[in-house]
Every structure is written in structure tokens, then in C-alpha cells.
């Protein structure tokens, strides 16, 4: 296969950190080349260098054998490279077609030819099976469709090489399947894909070659057909890690959460949760599985107090939660790890210390006469940074500068640091590496063993099976099955999730 691009001896240093250390990388035309490594291994820096966002201290880049010097992403785009970032870069009030052609609009005289723009984008979407409505406004689209719009943007600019940075981090299993079909079509059409991911099963499913980074260095490069997920994990972390293994059992205690006859409507008034009953005991993890849109989101929002309940009761111990607002529910002992660590779980413009304090700043230990005690805030942050192994320069570093895995640890640390009887956890390991998965799972188990009641919601069925004491399956707003995770498997759960079996409401 012809060589599409090469990186030779790429190095980049920051104060106190060697992000990339003499990295060599060869990517062949028409292949899917996966780049894997733990958070902080140097993947993002390397791709930023390749795309012209960062200037290397040393080394050179060759595109189809020709040396290039990228001063900005515009140079990379001109050389045939395109990058789809984790954080989508779209204008929400504009249409799909307007976003795709922005900056390179077809014109009729001095005016933008909107009809031609729609035609070009529609043809491109059909060619690669990207399936989006070119007239739809971006603000009305789901995450999977937004990602396809980003791919259309780089294809419209005739990218021969597509860099996909953690493309499945926020996708449902169904959306992931669609994306993998798109990647396969792109490869068959002769495009080259650089696939950045933490999920080794996705490497096996999508890629032909894999390069493993650890601590800024290339430690392995192989054909995917000649290696395994276990071997890649060992190369990434330096140890054997199996996040899918079932954790030890633990005896449940007294009931902590009691939900009876819960009805919840969505913003449009449609009933999304129907007569739901739920009990969770201390020392127990109840895993809730279901395809997206089955009512899990509305259930969680009802528990938190951010969505009105149409009918039913919610008790945390002896406390009736329904009259309480979000802050009072947190005071009653409800902690929450949201699925979206960036938009909901953190404030990017604030420091690590401020983020691990949020929601608890009114506690007596952190204030005196309504003024924050800065020393207590910093001590608290330093304690959590150490306990949760958060890779950060210090409590004053802004969390927008952290990797996804370390930002997730910030959110998890904040919610687990405050003693309370109930912990609600959504997608706790979305978009983090195998080492961070192992660590976060260990923390969840510690919380269970300490007597907290835990509600776990995850689209990863292996995660549900690995951690849960009991598995509940939601379908069309109802709990349709209760399963024993020691004997159930993903196939059985999946059948209940899709309504493919005759499930009686539980």
C-alpha cells in the first residue's frame, strides 16, 4: 500500500512534560489506522501537530512523500487533511448545508447559491451514506447526526485523510454502528482514516493497523489482525487490565431509595416514564439498561428534581424528595455523576479546586461568615487530586485544559467525596481509557462497600454486568425485566431492551 503520510521523530515539550518524544508514524493510503493510549499518552498533542494546531519542537511531516510545514489547520486542509474533533464546531442556528459549505460557499455572481449548496451537500451525503437532512437546523439534530455533519464538512473540502478524535465517545451503540458503516464506506472509497479511541474492541472492529502510545512514546505498532485487545491493553498500561471482569459480591442492607408509581413527561408533554417502581438498598448497585429514549433520562431528572413528576412518590430514606429542589436533594444525600462531563458536570473556565467544590460550597468546612475559606478549598482539592489520581498541574489549573479521562475523574471525585446515602451515576466511563475505567470502577465498588446505594445507568452492557448487583431493563418507559448479572449476558439484556422478548413489567 502507498504511504499517505509520515511523521518522523516528532517531539513536543511543555514545562515539566514531554508530550511527544521522537514519535515515528506511518499511515498507508486507504486504511483505518488506530492510535490508542491512556489519557496523557500524547495522542491529542500528536494529532494537533498533524493538523497544524500545534508546532512541533522537532521532527517533520510528509504528505504523500512531500515535506510539509503546517502553520495552521488551513495548511493541513489544503494538503488534504480533515479533523473531526470531540467537541463539535458547528453553528447551531444554521442548516446542515450552510455549516458544511461555510467559508467555501458556491456562488452565483456576488450571492451565495443556496440551492447549489444543498445539492452538493446532498450528493456528498448520499455518496458516503451519511444520511442527514441538508435543510435541517443543526440545533435540532442529535449527537450522531451532528458527527455526520462534521464528517461532511471535511469531505466537502476534499480531505483524503480524516482524523477522527474519539468519535464514539458520546454515541449510543446504535449510532456507533452507523458510524462504523460510514468509516467502512470511506475506506472502500480510498479515503484514509486515523482513528483515535480508548475502546480497544472498536480498534478490532474497524481498523487494519494500530499504533500504541505510552508516556509520549510509540511502544507498539501492529496489524490489528495480528494482535488482541488484551495485548493492546498491556502495551498501553504496562499491566494486565480487564475492566469487563465481574467484581466481588456484596450483601445489600436496608432500603435507601423507594420510588412508587412514577410517571414523568418530557418537555413536549409526552409520557416517558410509566408507573415505575424502583428500590435500591445500601451496599447495592442497581444497573439500569435500555436503548436511548427508553425513559432513563427522564427517570434521572425526576430523581434529581430538574424535571417535574406527573405522578408517584420518591423517598430517600424517610425524606420525601418531591417537594425539594435540587440543592435540598443534594443536602438530603443525593450525589450525581452526569453523562455529559463537559456541559453538565463541570465548568471549563473554572479551576480544578472550584470544580471539585461545586454544589458543596455552602458546607461549613468551606466557609466562614459566608466567605469561602480558600485554604480549606485548596486542601480539599489537593486531597481529591491525590486520592483519585487526577493528572493536573495543581488545584489552580482550569479543567478545560484536562484530558477527557482526567475531567471525568474530577466529576467522579466531587460526587464521591461527600458522604450521602444515594449516588446516581450515568455513563461513568464514557470516553476514558482502560486504566481510567479500572480506576473508576474500583471507586464505584468502594462506594458500594461503604454502604452507599448506587443507581448505575450505562449504554455499555459489559459495564452493567461487571458492576451491578441487580440489572433492570427499561423499554418504552417501563421496567420490563429484572436480571441476575451473574447469569445474564449481553444478548439476553439486549433482547429485553429492544422488546424482542415477551417481558412482563416488573
C-alpha positions in Angstrom: 0.0 0.0 0.0 1.2 3.5 -0.8 2.2 5.7 2.1 -0.3 8.5 2.6 1.6 10.4 5.4 4.6 10.0 7.7 5.6 11.6 10.9 9.3 11.4 11.6 10.9 12.0 15.1 8.1 14.3 16.2 8.8 15.8 19.6 6.9 18.4 21.7 7.8 19.5 25.2 5.9 21.6 27.6 7.2 22.9 31.0 7.8 19.7 33.0 6.2 17.4 30.4 7.4 15.6 27.3 4.1 15.2 25.4 5.7 13.6 22.3 9.1 12.0 22.3 10.6 11.3 18.9 7.5 9.7 17.5 7.5 8.0 14.2 4.2 7.2 12.5 3.5 5.8 9.0 -0.1 5.7 7.7 -0.9 3.9 4.5 -3.5 5.1 1.9 -6.9 3.5 2.2 -6.5 2.1 5.7 -8.1 2.7 9.1 -5.1 3.3 11.4 -6.0 3.4 15.1 -4.0 5.4 17.6 -4.5 4.3 21.2 -3.1 5.1 24.6 -4.0 6.2 28.0 -5.1 9.7 28.9 -2.0 11.8 28.7 -0.1 9.4 26.4 0.4 12.1 23.8 -2.4 11.3 21.3 -4.1 14.7 21.3 -0.8 16.5 21.0 0.4 14.4 18.1 -2.9 14.9 16.2 -2.8 18.6 17.0 0.7 18.8 15.4 -0.5 16.8 12.4 -3.5 19.2 11.9 -1.5 22.4 12.3 -2.8 23.4 15.6 0.5 22.9 17.4 4.0 23.4 16.2 6.5 20.6 17.0 9.8 21.3 18.6 11.5 18.7 16.4 10.6 16.4 13.5 9.0 16.6 10.1 5.7 15.6 8.4 5.5 14.2 4.9 2.2 14.0 3.0 2.5 11.6 0.0 6.2 11.8 0.2 6.4 15.6 0.3 7.6 17.5 3.4 5.1 20.0 4.7 5.1 22.7 7.3 1.7 23.4 8.7 1.3 26.9 10.3 -2.5 26.4 10.9 -5.3 24.0 10.1 -5.9 25.8 6.8 -2.5 24.5 5.6 -3.5 21.0 6.7 -6.8 21.3 4.9 -5.1 22.4 1.7 -2.8 19.3 2.0 -5.9 17.1 2.1 -6.3 16.5 5.8 -9.5 16.9 7.8 -10.2 16.5 11.5 -13.4 15.8 13.4 -13.0 16.9 16.9 -14.7 15.6 20.1 -16.3 19.0 20.6 -18.3 19.7 17.5 -17.6 23.0 15.8 -20.9 23.9 14.2 -23.3 26.9 14.1 -26.5 25.7 15.8 -28.9 28.2 14.1 -27.6 27.4 10.6 -28.7 24.5 8.4 -26.6 21.4 7.7 -25.8 22.6 4.2 -24.8 26.1 5.5 -22.5 24.6 8.1 -20.8 22.2 5.6 -20.1 24.9 2.9 -19.3 27.7 5.4 -16.2 29.6 4.1 -16.3 27.8 0.7 -19.9 28.6 -0.4 -20.8 28.1 -4.1 -21.8 31.4 -5.6 -23.9 32.8 -8.3 -22.4 36.2 -9.1 -22.0 38.1 -5.8 -24.6 35.9 -4.0 -24.4 32.5 -2.2 -26.0 29.9 -4.3 -28.0 28.1 -1.6 -29.7 25.7 -4.0 -26.4 24.6 -5.3 -25.0 24.3 -1.8 -27.9 22.0 -0.8 -27.4 19.9 -4.0 -23.7 19.5 -3.4 -24.0 18.5 0.2 -26.9 16.2 -0.5 -24.9 14.4 -3.2 -22.0 14.0 -0.8 -24.1 12.7 2.0 -25.7 10.1 -0.4 -22.3 9.1 -1.8 -21.0 8.1 1.6 -24.2 7.0 3.3 -24.2 9.9 5.8 -27.9 10.2 5.9 -28.7 13.8 7.1 -31.3 16.3 6.1 -29.3 19.1 4.5 -32.1 21.6 5.3 -32.4 20.7 9.0 -31.1 23.2 11.5 -28.1 21.9 13.5 -29.7 22.8 16.8 -32.4 20.3 16.1 -30.1 17.3 15.4 -29.0 14.5 17.7 -25.4 13.8 18.5 -25.0 11.1 15.9 -26.3 13.4 13.1 -24.0 16.2 14.3 -21.0 14.0 13.9 -22.0 13.1 10.4 -22.3 16.8 9.6 -18.7 17.3 10.8 -17.6 14.4 8.6 -19.4 16.1 5.6 -17.5 19.3 6.3 -14.1 17.7 5.9 -15.3 15.6 2.9 -16.6 18.8 1.2 -13.1 20.2 1.5 -11.9 17.1 -0.3 -10.0 15.6 2.6 -8.1 12.4 1.7 -7.1 11.8 5.3 -9.8 12.0 8.0 -8.6 12.3 11.7 -11.5 11.1 14.0 -10.8 12.1 17.6 -12.7 9.8 20.0 -15.6 9.7 17.5 -17.7 7.3 19.6 -17.3 9.0 23.0 -20.8 10.4 23.0 -22.6 8.0 20.7 -25.2 5.3 21.6 -24.5 1.7 20.4 -26.8 2.2 17.5 -25.1 5.4 16.5 -21.7 3.7 16.7 -22.9 1.1 14.3 -23.9 3.7 11.8 -20.5 5.5 12.2 -18.6 2.2 11.6 -20.6 1.7 8.4 -19.6 5.2 7.3 -15.9 4.6 8.1 -16.0 1.4 6.1 -17.5 3.2 3.1 -14.9 5.9 3.3 -12.1 3.3 3.4 -13.6 1.5 0.4 -13.7 4.8 -1.4 -10.0 5.2 -1.0 -10.0 7.6 2.0 -7.6 7.2 4.8 -8.8 7.2 8.4 -6.8 8.0 11.6 -9.0 6.7 14.4 -8.3 7.9 17.9 -10.0 5.9 20.6 -9.8 4.4 24.0 -12.1 1.4 23.2 -9.9 -1.5 22.1 -12.9 -3.5 20.9 -13.6 -0.7 18.4 -10.0 -1.0 17.1 -10.5 -4.7 16.5 -13.8 -3.9 14.7 -12.8 -1.0 12.5 -9.0 -0.8 12.0 -6.3 -2.5 9.9 -3.3 -1.2 11.8 -2.8 0.1 15.3 -0.1 2.3 17.0 0.1 2.3 20.8 1.4 5.4 22.7 2.6 5.4 26.3 4.1 8.4 28.0 4.7 10.2 24.8 6.4 7.4 23.0 5.4 4.7 20.5 5.6 1.4 22.3 4.0 -0.8 19.7 2.7 -0.9 16.1 1.0 -3.9 14.6 -1.5 -5.2 12.1 -4.8 -5.5 14.1 -5.3 -9.0 12.8 -2.1 -10.0 14.5 -2.9 -8.7 18.0 -5.6 -8.8 20.6 -7.4 -6.3 22.8 -5.6 -7.8 25.8 -2.2 -7.3 24.1 -3.0 -3.7 23.2 -4.2 -3.0 26.8 -0.9 -4.4 28.2 1.1 -2.2 25.8 -1.0 0.9 26.7 -0.8 0.5 30.5 2.1 -1.8 31.2 -0.1 -4.1 33.2 -2.9 -6.6 32.5 -6.3 -4.8 32.8 -9.7 -6.3 32.3 -12.5 -3.8 33.0 -15.1 -6.4 32.0 -14.3 -8.8 34.8 -17.1 -9.2 37.4 -16.4 -7.5 40.7 -16.8 -9.4 44.1 -20.3 -9.6 45.5 -21.5 -7.6 48.5 -24.5 -8.1 50.7 -27.2 -5.4 50.5 -28.5 -3.6 53.5 -31.7 -1.5 54.2 -33.7 0.2 51.5 -32.4 3.7 50.7 -34.3 4.8 47.6 -38.0 4.0 47.2 -39.9 5.0 44.0 -43.5 4.2 43.6 -45.9 4.6 40.6 -43.6 7.2 38.9 -45.0 9.0 35.8 -42.8 11.5 34.1 -43.4 13.6 30.9 -40.9 15.1 28.5 -40.7 18.7 27.6 -43.4 18.2 24.9 -45.8 16.7 27.4 -45.4 13.1 26.1 -45.3 10.4 28.8 -41.8 9.0 29.0 -41.9 7.0 32.3 -45.0 4.9 33.1 -45.9 3.8 36.7 -42.3 2.9 37.5 -41.4 1.3 40.8 -37.7 1.2 42.0 -36.0 0.1 45.2 -32.3 0.5 45.9 -30.7 -0.7 49.1 -27.5 0.4 50.8 -24.5 -1.5 49.6 -26.2 -2.3 46.3 -25.6 -1.2 42.7 -28.7 -1.3 40.6 -27.8 -1.2 36.9 -30.4 0.2 34.5 -30.1 -0.8 30.8 -32.1 0.4 27.9 -31.7 1.9 24.4 -31.6 5.7 24.3 -35.0 7.2 24.7 -36.4 4.4 26.9 -37.0 6.8 29.7 -33.7 6.6 31.6 -33.0 10.4 31.2 -36.5 11.4 32.5 -36.1 9.0 35.4 -32.8 10.5 36.4 -34.1 14.1 36.0 -37.1 13.2 38.2 -34.8 11.8 40.9 -32.6 14.9 40.8 -35.5 17.4 40.8 -34.8 19.0 37.5 -38.0 17.6 35.9 -41.5 17.7 37.3 -43.1 14.4 38.3 -46.6 13.8 36.9 -47.5 11.2 39.5 -45.9 8.9 42.0 -43.6 9.2 45.0 -39.8 9.4 45.6 -38.3 8.7 49.1 -34.7 8.9 50.1 -34.8 7.1 53.4 -37.5 8.9 55.4 -37.3 12.0 53.3 -39.9 12.8 50.7 -37.9 14.2 47.8 -40.8 15.5 45.6 -41.2 18.9 47.4 -37.4 19.5 47.4 -35.4 21.4 44.9 -32.0 20.3 43.5 -29.9 21.8 46.3 -32.1 20.4 49.0 -31.9 17.0 47.5 -28.2 17.2 47.5 -28.3 18.2 51.2 -30.5 15.1 51.8 -27.7 13.0 50.4 -28.2 12.6 46.7 -25.0 12.8 44.6 -24.9 12.7 40.8 -22.3 11.9 38.2 -23.9 13.2 34.9 -23.3 11.6 31.5 -22.0 14.9 30.0 -18.9 15.8 31.9 -18.3 19.0 29.9 -21.7 20.7 29.6 -23.3 19.5 32.8 -20.7 18.1 35.1 -18.1 20.8 35.0 -17.3 24.5 34.3 -14.4 24.7 31.9 -13.5 28.2 32.8 -13.1 27.4 36.4 -10.2 25.7 38.3 -9.9 22.2 39.4 -10.4 23.3 43.0 -13.6 25.2 42.1 -15.0 22.3 40.2 -14.5 19.7 42.9 -16.2 22.2 45.3 -19.3 23.0 43.1 -22.6 22.1 44.8 -21.0 21.8 48.2 -19.5 25.3 48.7 -22.1 26.1 51.4 -20.8 23.4 53.7 -19.5 24.6 57.0 -15.9 23.3 56.4 -15.6 25.5 53.3 -16.9 28.9 54.5 -16.8 31.3 57.4 -19.4 34.0 57.6 -20.5 33.3 54.1 -17.0 33.8 52.7 -15.1 30.8 51.2 -12.1 29.6 53.2 -9.5 29.4 50.4 -7.1 27.2 52.4 -9.9 24.7 53.0 -10.9 24.7 49.4 -7.3 24.1 48.2 -6.7 21.4 50.8 -9.9 19.6 49.7 -8.8 19.8 46.0 -5.3 18.5 46.8 -6.7 15.6 48.7 -9.0 14.6 45.8 -6.3 15.1 43.2 -4.2 12.6 45.2 -7.0 10.1 46.1 -8.4 10.0 42.5 -5.0 10.2 40.7 -6.0 13.2 38.7 -3.3 14.3 36.3 -3.3 18.0 36.8 -0.6 20.6 37.4 -2.3 21.8 40.6 -5.7 22.8 42.0 -5.4 26.1 40.1 -5.4 24.5 36.6 -8.6 25.1 34.6 -10.4 21.9 33.8 -10.9 22.8 30.2 -7.2 22.0 29.8 -7.6 18.5 31.1 -7.9 15.3 29.1 -11.3 13.6 29.0 -10.3 10.9 31.4 -9.0 13.4 34.0 -12.0 15.6 33.7 -14.2 12.6 34.4 -12.1 11.9 37.5 -12.7 15.5 38.6 -16.5 15.0 38.4 -16.4 11.5 40.0 -14.2 12.7 42.8 -16.5 15.6 43.6 -19.6 13.4 43.8 -18.0 10.6 45.8 -16.2 12.8 48.3 -19.3 13.8 50.1 -21.0 11.2 52.3 -24.6 10.6 51.3 -26.8 7.6 51.1 -27.5 7.7 47.3 -25.2 8.0 44.3 -26.7 8.2 40.8 -24.1 7.5 38.1 -24.6 8.0 34.3 -22.1 6.7 31.8 -19.2 6.8 34.3 -16.5 5.7 31.9 -17.7 7.2 28.6 -14.6 8.2 26.5 -11.9 7.2 29.0 -9.1 4.7 28.7 -8.9 1.2 30.1 -6.7 2.3 33.0 -9.2 5.0 34.0 -12.1 2.6 33.6 -10.4 0.2 36.0 -9.8 3.0 38.5 -13.4 4.5 38.3 -14.9 1.0 38.6 -12.8 0.5 41.7 -14.1 3.7 43.2 -17.7 2.8 42.5 -17.2 -0.6 44.2 -15.6 1.2 47.2 -18.7 3.4 47.5 -20.9 0.3 47.4 -18.8 -1.5 50.0 -19.0 1.7 52.2 -22.8 1.3 52.2 -24.0 3.7 49.6 -26.9 2.9 47.4 -26.0 3.3 43.7 -28.1 3.7 40.6 -25.9 3.0 37.5 -27.0 3.9 34.0 -24.8 2.9 31.2 -25.1 2.1 27.5 -22.2 -0.3 27.9 -23.8 -3.6 28.8 -20.4 -5.2 29.8 -20.2 -2.4 32.4 -23.7 -3.0 33.7 -22.8 -6.8 34.0 -19.4 -6.1 35.7 -20.7 -3.8 38.4 -24.4 -4.4 39.1 -25.9 -6.3 42.0 -29.2 -6.4 40.0 -29.9 -5.4 36.4 -33.2 -3.7 35.5 -34.1 -3.2 31.8 -36.2 -0.3 30.6 -38.3 -0.3 27.5 -40.8 2.4 26.4 -40.7 4.0 29.9 -41.3 0.8 31.9 -39.1 -1.6 33.7 -39.7 -4.8 31.7 -37.2 -7.2 33.3 -35.0 -7.8 36.4 -32.0 -10.0 35.7 -29.2 -11.5 37.8 -25.9 -10.2 36.4 -24.1 -13.4 37.5 -26.1 -15.5 35.0 -27.4 -13.0 32.4 -25.4 -11.9 29.3 -25.5 -9.0 26.9 -27.6 -10.9 24.4 -30.4 -11.5 27.0 -30.3 -7.9 28.1 -30.4 -6.7 24.5 -33.5 -8.7 23.7 -35.4 -7.1 26.6 -34.0 -3.7 25.7 -35.5 -3.9 22.2 -38.8 -5.5 23.1 -37.8 -8.7 21.2 -39.0 -10.9 24.1 -42.3 -11.0 25.9 -41.3 -9.2 29.1 -43.7 -8.7 31.9 -43.4 -5.4 33.7 -41.5 -5.7 37.0 
